[in-house]
Amino acid sequence: MDYKHLLFIALISLIACCFIMAMVWLWAKKIKNAGVVDVFWALNFPVITIITFFLSDGYEPRKILICAMFLLAELRLGIHLWQRVIGHLDEEEGRYEQLRKEWGDKASRNFFVFFQFQAISNVILAVPFFIITANQSQGISILEFIGAAVWVIAFFGEMIADRQLAAFKKDRSNKGQVCDTGLWHYSRHPNYFFEWLTWMGYFIFALASPWGILAIISPAVILYLLTRVTGVPNNEEQNLRSKPVAYKKYQETTSAFFPWKKKR
């Protein structure tokens, strides 16, 4: 494995992602909606995939398999987020609106830094991908098949959770209520859980490659971001502001992240 070449691919990916996020920041500044960053955070991964596929020198069938997995998952997420955000570009999502209020005059500068941090996180999270596509060993191992199986479960789990929530919100009779059906009956954030599980699939897949243990950084960072920074905390705060009584009751009975049976 040529580590200098790996670093070169990571650097090219970082430059591309930072440039994209700078352009997205300019657009977000113009339309006064920072929520578009979520869409392009997901869509940066396909950019990394294309760069890595053509520049890496690993075993071709393995490259095709992991690139297909990466592209499919992140394009699905990007398209889902695009459909959610594009419908109300004139209305900024609550968590970003709150940040804009808290940052005041420094909002524009802070959002630029925030957008660039998202680009950096894209490259950090792609570590398993860089490692896997550089693996030149012939054949697909049992660990890689297990990783792919975990990925399949996570992919369909996240897609189902997103569709269940979208269907719930589409029903006007549910306005002001909390989605507590399907996967949302067992977790307050099943979409986030399955997103994390997707990265666990990549990690397991990477364990078959030299230095694959380093890929643990991806599910670890995703877990931290989702449960401590931008995912669960912001979402919970927004839900408590918009429907305090119903969501408080939901919090008392339902697991925050990992799907589990209801509490009494």
N, C-alpha and C positions, 0 to 999 in steps of 0.2 A: 504494500500500500504506500503510495507516494503522498506523504503528509503535506509537502510543500504545494503539491497540486491541489490537494483538498482545501488548503487555506486560500489558494488562488480562487477556487470556485466559490468559497464562502465570501471572499472579498467582492467579487463581481456581483454576487447575489445581494450583498449589503448595499453596494452602490446603487443597484437597480431599485431596491426596495425604498431606500432613502429618497431617491429622486421621485419615485411615484408618490410617496407620502408628502413630499414638499408640494407637488402639484395638487394633490388632494386637499392639503391645507389651504392653498390659495383659493380653491373652489369652495371649500367649507367657509372660508372667511367671507367670500362674496355672497353666498346664500345664507350665511349666519346659521349653519346647521353642522355641528361637529359630528353628528351621528353617522355621517358617511364614512368615517374612519373605520368603523366596524366592517363595512362591506369590503373595503380595499385591504384591510388586514387579512381577510380570508383570501382575497384574490391575488395577494402577493405570493402566496404559496404556489399557485400554478406557474407564476413567473420563475420562481426558484426551480421548480420542477423542470421546465423547459431548458433553463440554463444548465442545470446539472446533467440532464439527460445527454446533451450534446457535448459537454466538456468532460464528463467522467469516463473512466476507462474500465469499469467493472464488467462482470459476466453479463452478457446481453439479456438473456431471459430474465435474470433477477432484476435488472434495471427496468425492463418493460413491466414486470409485475408490480414493483414498488412504485414506479411512476404512475401507473394506471390507478393504483390505490390512492395515492396522494392527490392526483388530479381529480378523481371522482369525488372524494370526500370534500375537498376544499372548494371545488366548483359548485357542488350542491349547497354548501354552507354559504358561499358568496352570493349565489342566485337567490337563496332563501332570504338573506339579509337585504339584498337589493330590493326584492319585492316588498319587504317590510318597510324599508326606509324611503324608497322612491315615491310611495303613495302619499307621503306627507313631508316633502322637502321644506315646506314653509312652516313646519311645526317641529321644533327640535325635541329630541327625546328627553324625558325628564331628568335623567342623571347628568346629561351634558348641560342642560339648562341650569341645573343646580351648580355645576362646576363654574359655569360662566358667571353666575351671581357671586359665588365665593371669591373668584379671582378678580372680579371687577375690571379695572383698567389694564391689568396684566393678563387678561384672558387670551388675547391674540398670541402673545409671546409664549404663554404656558401651553396653549394648544399646539403650537409648532413643536415645542419640546416633546409634548405628549405623543404627537403623530410620529416623530422621529424615533421615540422609544418603541412604538409599535413596530416600526421597520426593523429595529435591532432585535426585537423579540421574535420576529419572523425567522431571522437567520439563526438565532440561538435554538429555537424550537425545531429547526430543520437539521439539527446535528445527526439524528438517526438516519435521515435521508442521505446526507453526505457520506456517512459511514457505509451504509448498505450499497450505494451505487458505486463505491470504490472497491468493493469486495470482488476479487477476480477468481475465487474458487469456483470450480465447476459443479453444477447441480444445485437443487434447492433442498435444504435440510429440513428435518422434522420441526425444529424450532421456528423456522421461517413459515412453515405451514400453520403452526399453532398461532403465530403472530397474525397471519392473514385471517385465520378463523375468528380470533378476538376482534379484529378490525371489522369483519363482516357483521358480527353481532352489534358492535358499537355504531356502525354506519346506519343500519336499519333501525336501531333503537333511537338514535338522535332524530332521524327522519320522521319516525312515528310520533315522537314527543312533540316535535315542531308542528306537525300536521294536526295533532290533537288540540294544541293550544290555539292554533290559527282557527280551527273550526269552532272552538269555544268562544273566541273573541268575535267571530263573524255573526254569531247568534245575538241579536240585540237584546234579547230577554236576559242575557247573562251580564249585562252592564252593571258594574259595581260589585260583582261577585267574584269569587276565586275559583279558578279551574282546579277541580278536585276529582277528575275522572281519568280513566286510563292509567298511563304511567305516572301522571301527576297525583294520583291517589297514594302512591308509595314514596314519592320524593317531591320536594318543592321545586327542584331544579333538575329533572331527569335529562333535559337537553344538555345541561352542563356536565352531568355525570357521564353521559355517553360520549361527549366531546373528549373528556379526559380519558375514557376507555379507549378511544381511537388512538391516542398517543401511547397508551400502554401497549396496544397492538404493534405499533412501530418499534417500541423499545424491545419487545420480545423478539420481533423479527430481526432487529439489529444484533441481538446477542449471538447470532451465528457468524457474525463478521468480526475480524480483528478489531480490538478496542471497542467492541459493541457495548460494553458496560457503561461507557461514557454517555450513551443514549438515554440513560436514566434522567439526565438533565431535563429532557422534554416533558415527560409526565409529571416530574416534580415541579417544574416551573408552572405548567398549566394548572396543576392542583392548587398551587399557592395563589396564582392570579385569580382563578375562578372562585376560590373559597375565602380569600382574604383581601383582594384588591378590587378588580373591576367587575367581577361576575356577581356572585351571591350578595355581597354587602350592598352594592349600589341598587340591585334589583329589589332587595328586601326593603331598603329605605324608601324607594319609590312606591312600592306596593303599600307600605304602612302609611305613607302620606295620602295615597289615593283611596284606600279602603281599609282604614285602621282596625275596625272591629272584626271584620270578616278575615282579614289576613292574620291578625293576632291569634285568632282561634285556629287557623290553618297551621301557624307556627307551632302551636302547643301540641298538635296531634300528628304532624307529618315530619318525617326526616328531612333535614335541610339539603342533603346532597346524595348520599348513598341510598338507593331504593330499599325500603324496609317496611315492615307491617306498621299499621297505625298504632299510636299510643292511645291509651284510654283517656 
